């Protein structure tokens, strides 16, 4: 047999259903929760910055400035939801606006890395030039910040519940595709809570034992903790933005499905995510079977409902 190079045929699957790309109820809940958390975070940020400067606590001040960047980043998260919703029907977005949300998550992660660096710099400066701290007042404000962070985490967890519930409805996909934009906001809140806890530990230690160095030391510990969380979020969001997802279990499953086609050889396969639970793919097959066409391939792909768009090329072989 020899390949008949000029008779290759390409077929596009029908456009994915509208609901695959539209702003769903779970995403709307995430937007509402994120916007509420943004305002709560901004108000608490102002209290902590003023109190940290007034009571001369580096841990409290660092937590306040840390929270300020989080308020900005969470605001960016809410804005990403708003833009994705506003442009959901814009035909210029070939696969919908979902990646705007992922881009918001990536930007938030970069903010977190910047915050971690600022926290390290400020803490080192305070280690080298210590100043007296009004511990009791600073502890009260730090506890207030922790309570606010817990409330914000509960708000976002409730919004996240819609996402998890939707995932359980699609267990056949074998993967959970949680909202990376919402995850970014949640990580900002958890990072805030962690730095609040560290600030409380530092202030209590300073009050009880006179360990003034503990305040900036905890700032450095918090910075490394925040930086590590941010690094993980950068990795997961950049994988989506750069279409670096050929290591997903779905790809191996697709490959097995296509290789099971009779008298056909899979010569090329590309898979990338176009929605939280939706993928597109490009498939190239070589076959001498005249009955094998794009419709037959798509029928075989029906066992993978997460594939919402497919481009299929079939190279005919002649005997």
Buried (B, 14 or more C-beta within 10 A) or exposed (E): EEEEEEEBEEBEBEEBEEEBBBBBEBBBBBBBBBBBBBEBBBEBBEBBBEBBEBBBBBBBBBBBBBBBBBBBBBBBBBBBBBBBBEBBEEEEBEBBBBBBBBBBBBBBBBBBBBBBEBBBBBBBEBBEEEEEBBBEBBBEBBBBBBEBBBBBBEBBBEBBEBBEEBBEEBEEBEEBBBBBBBBBBBBBBBBBBBBBBBBBBBBBBBBEEEEBBBBBBBBBBBBEBBBEBBEEBBEBBBBBBEBEBEEBEBBEBBBEBBEEBEEBBBEEBEBBBBBBBBBBBBBBBBBBBEEBBBEBBBEBBEEBEBBBBBBBBBBBBEE
